[in-house]
Amino acid sequence: MKLLRASDHKRMPWKNGGGETVEIAVSPDGAGLADFDWRVSMATVATDGPFSVFPGIDRTLSILDGEGMTLFIEGRTPERLTQASEPLPFAADAPTSATLINGTITDLNVMTRRGRYAHRVTRNIVSDHMELQLTAGSTLLLCDDDKGLRIDDGDQSLVLSAQDCAVMNGPSGRCIRLSGPARFFLIEITAI
């Protein structure tokens, strides 16, 4: 397990220059916005406007903080996305814009290179303890509150605070134990 503390996440401008993104994890290490295989990031959105376009990329968006936004994705019905919504997958090369519902939001953005990698994002709550079987090549757990998420894999234990992330790579089938109470996002990334 690799621990990525929130204080160490990399800050950088949006691809379209309209704001700032906080890069949590990227593969391969050191990849830029044009050559990543997969990328997990957060962004603060303070105004209505267009999303950056990423050719050949699939993305999933979730709301971490704030009232949410309405997404206008070309070819789809407008989607209202809030903290209560399921994470929303869509093509990152489809022209997309957003209108904020009521002020600034922070979102979680997971992107994978289409045809090479696929991903799945789920929002979860552990009230006491739970077992989680790892089924993807890369599994990331992002803590979504300040109560602390404890992860035990038999050899190592980590405690995640708000916006800390644990990355686990390797063969599927391994089980880990999670302890809370805590909210977290499970991000599973698989090579195709």
ABEGO torsion letter per residue (X at the ends): XBBBBAAABBBBBBAAGAEBBBBABBOBBGBBAAABABBBBBBBBABBEBBBBBBGBBBBBBBABEAEBBBBBBGBBBBBBBAABBBBBBBAABBBBBBBABEBBBBBBBBBBBGABBBBBBBBBBABBBBBBBABABBBBBBABAAEBBBBAGABBBBBBBGBBBBBBEBBGBBBBBBOBBBBBBBBBBBX
